[in-house]
């Protein structure tokens, strides 16, 4: 038996990275999954590779009509929604002095407003049955600050607040809302970060690039499967009494600082 047998799930940002891995793991564990993304070709191909228990639906998380169409499609294919994974996100890398208000608003719409609209869209299904699980994808930047990604960090701090508020409001209806906070995850999300830094270094800026060498788990980023495993736990009945929490998948990155280490 799978940990998500007979569950119907929506995973946003499911065409690649953590979202794609989460959808794959959910199907392996018995769920029927709607993969939602803006990347139609890539998302459709991934859904097809997962077989009859998965399908792809175009979704711009900023769009209320898109969310309504998505829920209708899930009802027609699989039935009411049991699990929502709000994974879709964008990352903009630049110092505060170069912030573009239009880009900031767009980032907040995707990373913060999108999960709010999505949560509202699936509420009728979950309220009717008195059960449901919503997992929001945060970041270690929701637990601490990080230079050059201030709007992204602010969006994840905001999502953390929404997660806790929703958990309090919806928990009494049997709906659990939790947050996963990884260090790393989807390589594509961080491509812009690396490209921006490389361009600035090549242009002569003196930048010190610091990695995760002080993390306690081998100095690496979390991989999509690392994160998907925790999402699976929170979506499953194994987490029946977990509500309003933040679950770090960071190898100890936020645990503190290492001053001395053995060779």
C-alpha positions as CSV (number, residue, x, y, z in Angstrom):
1,X,0.0,0.0,0.0
2,X,1.1,3.5,-0.8
3,X,1.1,6.4,1.7
4,X,-1.2,8.4,-0.5
5,X,-3.5,5.7,-1.8
6,X,-6.8,7.1,-3.1
7,X,-5.7,10.7,-2.6
8,X,-6.1,13.4,-5.3
9,X,-3.3,15.9,-5.4
10,X,-2.4,19.1,-7.2
11,X,1.3,20.1,-7.5
12,X,2.1,23.5,-8.9
13,X,5.4,24.2,-10.6
14,X,5.4,20.5,-11.5
15,X,7.2,20.6,-14.8
16,X,10.7,20.5,-13.3
17,X,12.8,20.4,-10.2
18,X,11.1,19.8,-6.8
19,X,7.6,19.9,-8.2
20,X,8.4,17.3,-10.9
21,X,10.0,15.0,-8.3
22,X,7.1,15.5,-5.9
23,X,4.5,14.6,-8.5
24,X,6.5,11.5,-9.4
25,X,6.8,10.4,-5.7
26,X,3.1,11.0,-5.1
27,X,2.2,8.8,-8.0
28,X,4.6,6.1,-6.8
29,X,2.8,6.3,-3.4
30,X,-0.7,5.8,-4.9
31,X,-2.0,9.3,-5.5
32,X,-3.7,10.6,-8.6
33,X,-1.9,13.8,-9.4
34,X,-2.6,17.0,-11.5
35,X,0.7,18.6,-12.5
36,X,0.2,22.3,-13.0
37,X,2.7,24.7,-14.6
38,X,3.2,27.4,-17.2
39,X,5.7,25.1,-19.1
40,X,3.1,23.2,-21.1
41,X,5.4,21.1,-23.2
42,X,7.7,20.0,-20.4
43,X,4.9,19.5,-17.9
44,X,2.8,17.6,-20.3
45,X,5.7,15.2,-21.2
46,X,6.4,14.6,-17.5
47,X,2.8,13.9,-16.7
48,X,2.6,11.5,-19.6
49,X,5.7,9.6,-18.3
50,X,3.9,9.1,-15.0
51,X,1.0,7.1,-16.6
52,X,-2.7,7.1,-16.1
53,X,-2.7,8.5,-12.6
54,X,-1.3,11.8,-13.7
55,X,-2.3,14.6,-16.1
56,X,-1.1,18.1,-16.9
57,X,-3.0,21.3,-16.7
58,X,-1.8,24.8,-17.7
59,X,-1.7,27.1,-14.7
60,X,-0.6,30.7,-14.1
61,X,-0.8,30.8,-10.3
62,X,-1.6,34.5,-10.4
63,X,-4.8,33.8,-12.4
64,X,-8.1,33.1,-10.6
65,X,-9.7,31.8,-13.8
66,X,-6.8,29.4,-14.3
67,X,-7.2,28.1,-10.8
68,X,-11.0,27.7,-11.3
69,X,-10.3,25.8,-14.6
70,X,-7.7,23.6,-12.9
71,X,-10.1,22.5,-10.1
72,X,-12.8,21.7,-12.7
73,X,-10.3,19.6,-14.6
74,X,-9.3,17.7,-11.5
75,X,-12.9,17.1,-10.6
76,X,-13.6,15.8,-14.1
77,X,-10.6,13.5,-14.2
78,X,-10.1,12.3,-10.6
79,X,-12.6,13.9,-8.2
80,X,-12.3,16.3,-5.2
81,X,-8.9,17.5,-4.1
82,X,-7.3,16.1,-1.0
83,X,-3.8,17.6,-1.2
84,X,-2.4,20.9,-2.6
85,X,1.3,21.5,-2.9
86,X,2.0,25.2,-3.6
87,X,5.5,24.8,-5.1
88,X,5.6,27.3,-8.0
89,X,7.9,30.2,-7.4
90,X,10.2,32.7,-9.1
91,X,13.6,34.2,-8.0
92,X,14.9,37.6,-8.9
93,X,18.6,38.3,-8.0
94,X,19.8,41.8,-7.7
95,X,20.9,44.2,-4.9
96,X,18.4,46.5,-3.3
97,X,19.7,49.5,-5.1
98,X,18.6,47.9,-8.4
99,X,15.2,46.8,-7.4
100,X,12.5,47.2,-10.0
101,X,9.0,47.7,-8.4
102,X,7.2,46.0,-11.3
103,X,9.4,42.9,-10.9
104,X,8.9,42.9,-7.2
105,X,5.1,43.0,-7.5
106,X,5.2,40.2,-10.1
107,X,7.4,38.1,-7.8
108,X,5.0,38.6,-4.8
109,X,2.0,37.7,-7.0
110,X,3.6,34.4,-7.9
111,X,5.3,33.5,-4.6
112,X,2.7,34.8,-2.1
113,X,-0.6,35.7,-3.7
114,X,-0.6,32.5,-5.9
115,X,-0.6,30.1,-2.9
116,X,-3.4,32.2,-1.3
117,X,-5.6,31.9,-4.4
118,X,-4.8,28.2,-4.7
119,X,-5.7,27.6,-1.1
120,X,-9.0,29.3,-1.5
121,X,-9.7,27.4,-4.7
122,X,-9.4,23.9,-3.1
123,X,-11.1,24.9,0.2
124,X,-14.7,23.8,-0.8
125,X,-13.5,20.2,-1.5
126,X,-11.6,20.0,1.7
127,X,-14.2,21.7,3.9
128,X,-16.9,19.4,2.5
129,X,-15.0,16.3,3.7
130,X,-13.5,17.8,6.8
131,X,-10.0,16.9,5.8
132,X,-7.1,18.0,3.6
133,X,-3.5,18.8,3.5
134,X,-1.8,21.9,2.1
135,X,2.0,22.1,1.8
136,X,3.6,25.4,1.0
137,X,7.1,25.5,-0.3
138,X,9.2,28.0,1.5
139,X,13.0,28.4,1.8
140,X,15.7,28.9,4.4
141,X,15.2,32.5,3.3
142,X,11.9,32.3,5.2
143,X,13.9,31.6,8.4
144,X,16.8,34.1,7.9
145,X,17.8,36.9,5.6
146,X,19.8,36.7,2.4
147,X,21.5,39.4,0.5
148,X,20.6,40.1,-3.2
149,X,17.3,38.3,-2.9
150,X,15.4,40.6,-0.6
151,X,12.0,40.4,-2.4
152,X,12.2,36.6,-2.6
153,X,13.0,36.4,1.1
154,X,10.2,38.8,1.9
155,X,7.8,36.6,-0.2
156,X,8.8,33.5,1.7
157,X,8.6,35.2,5.1
158,X,5.1,36.3,4.0
159,X,4.2,32.7,3.0
160,X,5.4,31.6,6.4
161,X,2.9,34.0,8.0
162,X,0.1,32.9,5.7
163,X,0.9,29.2,6.5
164,X,0.6,29.8,10.2
165,X,-2.6,31.9,9.9
166,X,-4.2,29.4,7.6
167,X,-3.3,26.5,9.9
168,X,-5.1,28.2,12.8
169,X,-8.1,29.1,10.7
170,X,-8.5,25.8,8.8
171,X,-7.2,23.4,11.4
172,X,-10.5,23.4,13.2
173,X,-12.0,22.2,9.9
174,X,-9.7,19.3,9.7
175,X,-7.4,20.9,7.1
176,X,-3.7,20.9,7.8
177,X,-1.3,23.6,6.4
178,X,2.4,23.3,6.7
179,X,5.6,24.7,5.1
180,X,8.8,23.0,3.9
181,X,11.9,25.2,3.9
182,X,14.7,23.8,1.9
183,X,18.2,25.0,1.1
184,X,18.4,24.5,-2.6
185,X,16.0,22.2,-4.5
186,X,15.3,23.1,-8.1
187,X,18.5,23.8,-10.0
188,X,16.6,25.9,-12.6
189,X,15.4,28.3,-10.0
190,X,19.0,29.2,-9.1
191,X,20.4,29.5,-12.6
192,X,19.6,33.2,-12.6
193,X,21.4,33.6,-9.4
194,X,24.6,32.1,-10.7
195,X,24.4,33.8,-14.1
196,X,23.9,37.2,-12.5
197,X,26.9,36.7,-10.2
198,X,29.1,35.5,-13.1
199,X,28.3,38.5,-15.2
200,X,29.1,40.9,-12.4
201,X,32.4,39.1,-11.6
202,X,33.4,39.2,-15.3
203,X,32.5,42.9,-15.4
204,X,35.1,43.5,-12.7
205,X,33.0,43.6,-9.5
206,X,34.7,42.1,-6.5
207,X,32.3,39.6,-5.1
208,X,33.0,36.8,-2.6
209,X,30.7,33.9,-3.4
210,X,30.0,31.8,-0.3
211,X,28.5,28.4,-0.5
212,X,27.2,25.8,2.0
213,X,30.5,24.7,3.1
214,X,29.5,25.3,6.7
215,X,26.5,23.1,6.5
216,X,26.7,20.0,8.6
217,X,25.5,17.5,5.9
218,X,28.4,17.5,3.5
219,X,28.2,21.1,2.3
220,X,25.6,20.5,-0.4
221,X,22.2,21.8,-1.4
222,X,19.1,19.8,-0.8
223,X,18.2,17.8,-3.9
224,X,14.6,17.6,-5.2
225,X,14.1,14.1,-3.8
226,X,15.2,15.3,-0.3
227,X,12.5,17.9,-0.4
228,X,9.8,15.7,-2.0
229,X,10.2,13.1,0.8
230,X,9.3,15.7,3.4
231,X,6.4,17.0,1.3
232,X,5.1,13.4,1.0
233,X,5.2,13.0,4.8
234,X,3.2,16.2,5.3
235,X,0.7,15.3,2.7
236,X,0.2,11.8,4.2
237,X,-1.8,10.6,7.1
238,X,1.5,10.0,8.9
239,X,1.4,13.8,9.6
240,X,-2.1,13.8,10.9
241,X,-1.2,15.9,13.9
242,X,1.2,18.2,12.1
243,X,-0.2,21.7,11.5
244,X,1.3,25.2,11.1
245,X,4.9,24.0,11.2
246,X,8.0,24.8,9.2
247,X,10.0,21.7,8.2
248,X,13.7,22.5,7.4
249,X,15.4,20.5,4.7
250,X,18.8,22.3,4.8
251,X,21.4,19.8,6.1
252,X,21.8,22.0,9.2
253,X,22.4,25.2,7.3
254,X,20.3,27.3,9.7
255,X,21.4,25.5,12.9
256,X,24.2,27.9,13.5
257,X,27.9,28.4,12.6
258,X,30.8,26.0,12.7
259,X,34.0,27.7,13.9
260,X,36.2,24.6,14.0
261,X,36.0,21.3,12.1
262,X,38.1,18.2,11.9
263,X,39.9,17.3,8.7
